[in-house]
């Protein structure tokens, strides 16, 4: 294959549309070049204006995030005032009115209200509510008591940081655990046994004391001078 020379000017030019002369075509091409040049100039002016606006915002302390928020607010406002948004809002309002005024919706609402009233007036609901309330009160009181004891013991530890450290920690454990121990069945049984033993010991001592001070006992044996110490 041999190289065939191509006329670039002829290839660049397309066939003139029908009804246009060569002079009219040249005039239109010149107009296009002029408009494109104006577009380029306007782009340069717009870029310069944007740079100037950015410098002014930076001097005012406005960040790009503020500009984004402002643009979003403006866009949302434009959407709200648009005809499509207004018509859609009106349609949704009409549908809402139709649904809330329908017999099915009213029947379902009344049924749910009846169920709610029956549930809140039932004995099981009341007992559960009372139980939860009592449990909450007891828990709050227990936590308050423990907090006051710990606060008091911490105050004592601050006043005597070294000498009473061990005794304070023991007192805290003792004060927290003693109420539960006293209410246990084991502790009550042990306390009853101790009371029984104590009463027996006291009774035996009283009997022995009465025997030592009785007149019959004093007359049987004469007093000894050399009694052991």
TORKOL-4160 file (C-alpha; in steps of 0.2 Angstrom, whole numbers, padded with zeros to 4 digits, m for minus):
229
<pt num="1" X="0000" Y="0000" Z="0000"/>
<pt num="2" X="0006" Y="0017" Z="m0004"/>
<pt num="3" X="0004" Y="0033" Z="0006"/>
<pt num="4" X="m0010" Y="0044" Z="m0001"/>
<pt num="5" X="m0008" Y="0063" Z="0004"/>
<pt num="6" X="m0023" Y="0070" Z="0013"/>
<pt num="7" X="m0029" Y="0088" Z="0013"/>
<pt num="8" X="m0031" Y="0093" Z="0031"/>
<pt num="9" X="m0041" Y="0109" Z="0028"/>
<pt num="10" X="m0053" Y="0099" Z="0017"/>
<pt num="11" X="m0055" Y="0085" Z="0030"/>
<pt num="12" X="m0058" Y="0098" Z="0044"/>
<pt num="13" X="m0072" Y="0106" Z="0034"/>
<pt num="14" X="m0088" Y="0096" Z="0033"/>
<pt num="15" X="m0100" Y="0098" Z="0020"/>
<pt num="16" X="m0111" Y="0114" Z="0022"/>
<pt num="17" X="m0129" Y="0112" Z="0027"/>
<pt num="18" X="m0141" Y="0114" Z="0014"/>
<pt num="19" X="m0148" Y="0132" Z="0012"/>
<pt num="20" X="m0131" Y="0140" Z="0019"/>
<pt num="21" X="m0119" Y="0148" Z="0008"/>
<pt num="22" X="m0100" Y="0148" Z="0012"/>
<pt num="23" X="m0100" Y="0166" Z="0019"/>
<pt num="24" X="m0114" Y="0161" Z="0031"/>
<pt num="25" X="m0105" Y="0146" Z="0037"/>
<pt num="26" X="m0089" Y="0156" Z="0040"/>
<pt num="27" X="m0099" Y="0169" Z="0050"/>
<pt num="28" X="m0107" Y="0155" Z="0061"/>
<pt num="29" X="m0090" Y="0148" Z="0064"/>
<pt num="30" X="m0083" Y="0165" Z="0069"/>
<pt num="31" X="m0098" Y="0167" Z="0081"/>
<pt num="32" X="m0095" Y="0150" Z="0089"/>
<pt num="33" X="m0076" Y="0154" Z="0092"/>
<pt num="34" X="m0082" Y="0171" Z="0100"/>
<pt num="35" X="m0094" Y="0163" Z="0111"/>
<pt num="36" X="m0082" Y="0150" Z="0117"/>
<pt num="37" X="m0069" Y="0163" Z="0121"/>
<pt num="38" X="m0082" Y="0173" Z="0131"/>
<pt num="39" X="m0086" Y="0156" Z="0140"/>
<pt num="40" X="m0067" Y="0154" Z="0145"/>
<pt num="41" X="m0066" Y="0172" Z="0151"/>
<pt num="42" X="m0082" Y="0170" Z="0162"/>
<pt num="43" X="m0074" Y="0154" Z="0169"/>
<pt num="44" X="m0059" Y="0164" Z="0174"/>
<pt num="45" X="m0069" Y="0178" Z="0181"/>
<pt num="46" X="m0080" Y="0165" Z="0191"/>
<pt num="47" X="m0064" Y="0156" Z="0198"/>
<pt num="48" X="m0057" Y="0173" Z="0204"/>
<pt num="49" X="m0073" Y="0177" Z="0212"/>
<pt num="50" X="m0074" Y="0161" Z="0221"/>
<pt num="51" X="m0056" Y="0163" Z="0227"/>
<pt num="52" X="m0061" Y="0181" Z="0234"/>
<pt num="53" X="m0076" Y="0174" Z="0242"/>
<pt num="54" X="m0066" Y="0160" Z="0251"/>
<pt num="55" X="m0054" Y="0173" Z="0257"/>
<pt num="56" X="m0068" Y="0184" Z="0264"/>
<pt num="57" X="m0076" Y="0168" Z="0273"/>
<pt num="58" X="m0059" Y="0163" Z="0280"/>
<pt num="59" X="m0057" Y="0181" Z="0288"/>
<pt num="60" X="m0074" Y="0179" Z="0296"/>
<pt num="61" X="m0070" Y="0163" Z="0303"/>
<pt num="62" X="m0082" Y="0153" Z="0292"/>
<pt num="63" X="m0077" Y="0135" Z="0289"/>
<pt num="64" X="m0081" Y="0124" Z="0274"/>
<pt num="65" X="m0093" Y="0114" Z="0285"/>
<pt num="66" X="m0103" Y="0130" Z="0288"/>
<pt num="67" X="m0104" Y="0133" Z="0270"/>
<pt num="68" X="m0110" Y="0115" Z="0267"/>
<pt num="69" X="m0123" Y="0117" Z="0281"/>
<pt num="70" X="m0129" Y="0134" Z="0273"/>
<pt num="71" X="m0130" Y="0125" Z="0256"/>
<pt num="72" X="m0140" Y="0111" Z="0263"/>
<pt num="73" X="m0152" Y="0122" Z="0272"/>
<pt num="74" X="m0155" Y="0132" Z="0256"/>
<pt num="75" X="m0157" Y="0116" Z="0246"/>
<pt num="76" X="m0170" Y="0110" Z="0258"/>
<pt num="77" X="m0179" Y="0126" Z="0258"/>
<pt num="78" X="m0180" Y="0126" Z="0239"/>
<pt num="79" X="m0187" Y="0108" Z="0240"/>
<pt num="80" X="m0200" Y="0113" Z="0253"/>
<pt num="81" X="m0206" Y="0128" Z="0242"/>
<pt num="82" X="m0206" Y="0117" Z="0226"/>
<pt num="83" X="m0223" Y="0112" Z="0218"/>
<pt num="84" X="m0219" Y="0094" Z="0219"/>
<pt num="85" X="m0216" Y="0094" Z="0238"/>
<pt num="86" X="m0231" Y="0105" Z="0241"/>
<pt num="87" X="m0242" Y="0093" Z="0231"/>
<pt num="88" X="m0235" Y="0078" Z="0239"/>
<pt num="89" X="m0238" Y="0085" Z="0256"/>
<pt num="90" X="m0256" Y="0089" Z="0252"/>
<pt num="91" X="m0258" Y="0071" Z="0246"/>
<pt num="92" X="m0251" Y="0063" Z="0261"/>
<pt num="93" X="m0262" Y="0074" Z="0272"/>
<pt num="94" X="m0277" Y="0068" Z="0263"/>
<pt num="95" X="m0272" Y="0050" Z="0264"/>
<pt num="96" X="m0269" Y="0053" Z="0283"/>
<pt num="97" X="m0286" Y="0060" Z="0285"/>
<pt num="98" X="m0294" Y="0046" Z="0276"/>
<pt num="99" X="m0285" Y="0033" Z="0286"/>
<pt num="100" X="m0288" Y="0040" Z="0303"/>
<pt num="101" X="m0307" Y="0043" Z="0299"/>
<pt num="102" X="m0309" Y="0025" Z="0292"/>
<pt num="103" X="m0320" Y="0013" Z="0302"/>
<pt num="104" X="m0306" Y="0000" Z="0302"/>
<pt num="105" X="m0294" Y="0012" Z="0311"/>
<pt num="106" X="m0307" Y="0018" Z="0323"/>
<pt num="107" X="m0311" Y="0000" Z="0328"/>
<pt num="108" X="m0293" Y="m0005" Z="0330"/>
<pt num="109" X="m0290" Y="0011" Z="0341"/>
<pt num="110" X="m0304" Y="0007" Z="0352"/>
<pt num="111" X="m0299" Y="m0011" Z="0354"/>
<pt num="112" X="m0282" Y="m0007" Z="0359"/>
<pt num="113" X="m0288" Y="0006" Z="0371"/>
<pt num="114" X="m0299" Y="m0007" Z="0379"/>
<pt num="115" X="m0285" Y="m0020" Z="0380"/>
<pt num="116" X="m0274" Y="m0006" Z="0388"/>
<pt num="117" X="m0287" Y="m0002" Z="0401"/>
<pt num="118" X="m0291" Y="m0020" Z="0406"/>
<pt num="119" X="m0272" Y="m0024" Z="0407"/>
<pt num="120" X="m0269" Y="m0009" Z="0419"/>
<pt num="121" X="m0284" Y="m0013" Z="0429"/>
<pt num="122" X="m0280" Y="m0031" Z="0432"/>
<pt num="123" X="m0274" Y="m0038" Z="0448"/>
<pt num="124" X="m0258" Y="m0046" Z="0441"/>
<pt num="125" X="m0253" Y="m0029" Z="0434"/>
<pt num="126" X="m0256" Y="m0020" Z="0450"/>
<pt num="127" X="m0247" Y="m0034" Z="0460"/>
<pt num="128" X="m0232" Y="m0033" Z="0448"/>
<pt num="129" X="m0231" Y="m0014" Z="0449"/>
<pt num="130" X="m0232" Y="m0014" Z="0468"/>
<pt num="131" X="m0218" Y="m0028" Z="0469"/>
<pt num="132" X="m0207" Y="m0018" Z="0458"/>
<pt num="133" X="m0210" Y="m0002" Z="0467"/>
<pt num="134" X="m0206" Y="m0011" Z="0484"/>
<pt num="135" X="m0191" Y="m0019" Z="0477"/>
<pt num="136" X="m0185" Y="m0002" Z="0470"/>
<pt num="137" X="m0187" Y="0006" Z="0487"/>
<pt num="138" X="m0178" Y="m0008" Z="0496"/>
<pt num="139" X="m0164" Y="m0008" Z="0484"/>
<pt num="140" X="m0163" Y="0011" Z="0486"/>
<pt num="141" X="m0163" Y="0010" Z="0505"/>
<pt num="142" X="m0150" Y="m0003" Z="0505"/>
<pt num="143" X="m0138" Y="0006" Z="0493"/>
<pt num="144" X="m0141" Y="0022" Z="0503"/>
<pt num="145" X="m0136" Y="0013" Z="0520"/>
<pt num="146" X="m0121" Y="0005" Z="0512"/>
<pt num="147" X="m0116" Y="0021" Z="0505"/>
<pt num="148" X="m0117" Y="0031" Z="0521"/>
<pt num="149" X="m0108" Y="0017" Z="0530"/>
<pt num="150" X="m0094" Y="0017" Z="0518"/>
<pt num="151" X="m0093" Y="0036" Z="0518"/>
<pt num="152" X="m0092" Y="0037" Z="0537"/>
<pt num="153" X="m0079" Y="0024" Z="0537"/>
<pt num="154" X="m0069" Y="0033" Z="0523"/>
<pt num="155" X="m0070" Y="0048" Z="0534"/>
<pt num="156" X="m0063" Y="0039" Z="0549"/>
<pt num="157" X="m0049" Y="0032" Z="0538"/>
<pt num="158" X="m0045" Y="0050" Z="0532"/>
<pt num="159" X="m0044" Y="0056" Z="0550"/>
<pt num="160" X="m0034" Y="0040" Z="0556"/>
<pt num="161" X="m0025" Y="0034" Z="0540"/>
<pt num="162" X="m0013" Y="0021" Z="0548"/>
<pt num="163" X="m0018" Y="0016" Z="0565"/>
<pt num="164" X="m0036" Y="0012" Z="0561"/>
<pt num="165" X="m0035" Y="0005" Z="0543"/>
<pt num="166" X="m0037" Y="m0013" Z="0548"/>
<pt num="167" X="m0050" Y="m0010" Z="0561"/>
<pt num="168" X="m0060" Y="0001" Z="0549"/>
<pt num="169" X="m0061" Y="m0012" Z="0535"/>
<pt num="170" X="m0066" Y="m0025" Z="0548"/>
<pt num="171" X="m0080" Y="m0013" Z="0555"/>
<pt num="172" X="m0086" Y="m0010" Z="0537"/>
<pt num="173" X="m0088" Y="m0029" Z="0534"/>
<pt num="174" X="m0095" Y="m0032" Z="0551"/>
<pt num="175" X="m0108" Y="m0018" Z="0549"/>
<pt num="176" X="m0113" Y="m0024" Z="0532"/>
<pt num="177" X="m0114" Y="m0042" Z="0537"/>
<pt num="178" X="m0121" Y="m0042" Z="0554"/>
<pt num="179" X="m0139" Y="m0038" Z="0550"/>
<pt num="180" X="m0140" Y="m0052" Z="0538"/>
<pt num="181" X="m0132" Y="m0064" Z="0551"/>
<pt num="182" X="m0143" Y="m0059" Z="0565"/>
<pt num="183" X="m0158" Y="m0063" Z="0554"/>
<pt num="184" X="m0152" Y="m0080" Z="0549"/>
<pt num="185" X="m0159" Y="m0096" Z="0558"/>
<pt num="186" X="m0142" Y="m0102" Z="0563"/>
<pt num="187" X="m0138" Y="m0086" Z="0572"/>
<pt num="188" X="m0155" Y="m0086" Z="0581"/>
<pt num="189" X="m0152" Y="m0104" Z="0586"/>
<pt num="190" X="m0135" Y="m0101" Z="0593"/>
<pt num="191" X="m0141" Y="m0085" Z="0602"/>
<pt num="192" X="m0155" Y="m0096" Z="0610"/>
<pt num="193" X="m0142" Y="m0109" Z="0616"/>
<pt num="194" X="m0131" Y="m0096" Z="0623"/>
<pt num="195" X="m0146" Y="m0088" Z="0632"/>
<pt num="196" X="m0150" Y="m0105" Z="0640"/>
<pt num="197" X="m0133" Y="m0108" Z="0646"/>
<pt num="198" X="m0131" Y="m0091" Z="0653"/>
<pt num="199" X="m0148" Y="m0093" Z="0663"/>
<pt num="200" X="m0142" Y="m0110" Z="0670"/>
<pt num="201" X="m0125" Y="m0102" Z="0675"/>
<pt num="202" X="m0133" Y="m0087" Z="0683"/>
<pt num="203" X="m0145" Y="m0099" Z="0692"/>
<pt num="204" X="m0132" Y="m0110" Z="0699"/>
<pt num="205" X="m0122" Y="m0095" Z="0705"/>
<pt num="206" X="m0137" Y="m0088" Z="0714"/>
<pt num="207" X="m0140" Y="m0105" Z="0723"/>
<pt num="208" X="m0122" Y="m0106" Z="0728"/>
<pt num="209" X="m0122" Y="m0088" Z="0735"/>
<pt num="210" X="m0138" Y="m0092" Z="0745"/>
<pt num="211" X="m0130" Y="m0107" Z="0752"/>
<pt num="212" X="m0115" Y="m0098" Z="0758"/>
<pt num="213" X="m0125" Y="m0084" Z="0766"/>
<pt num="214" X="m0138" Y="m0096" Z="0775"/>
<pt num="215" X="m0137" Y="m0097" Z="0794"/>
<pt num="216" X="m0137" Y="m0116" Z="0794"/>
<pt num="217" X="m0122" Y="m0117" Z="0783"/>
<pt num="218" X="m0113" Y="m0104" Z="0794"/>
<pt num="219" X="m0116" Y="m0114" Z="0810"/>
<pt num="220" X="m0111" Y="m0131" Z="0804"/>
<pt num="221" X="m0092" Y="m0127" Z="0800"/>
<pt num="222" X="m0082" Y="m0115" Z="0811"/>
<pt num="223" X="m0072" Y="m0102" Z="0803"/>
<pt num="224" X="m0054" Y="m0106" Z="0799"/>
<pt num="225" X="m0040" Y="m0094" Z="0803"/>
<pt num="226" X="m0027" Y="m0101" Z="0790"/>
<pt num="227" X="m0038" Y="m0102" Z="0775"/>
<pt num="228" X="m0029" Y="m0104" Z="0758"/>
<pt num="229" X="m0027" Y="m0088" Z="0747"/>
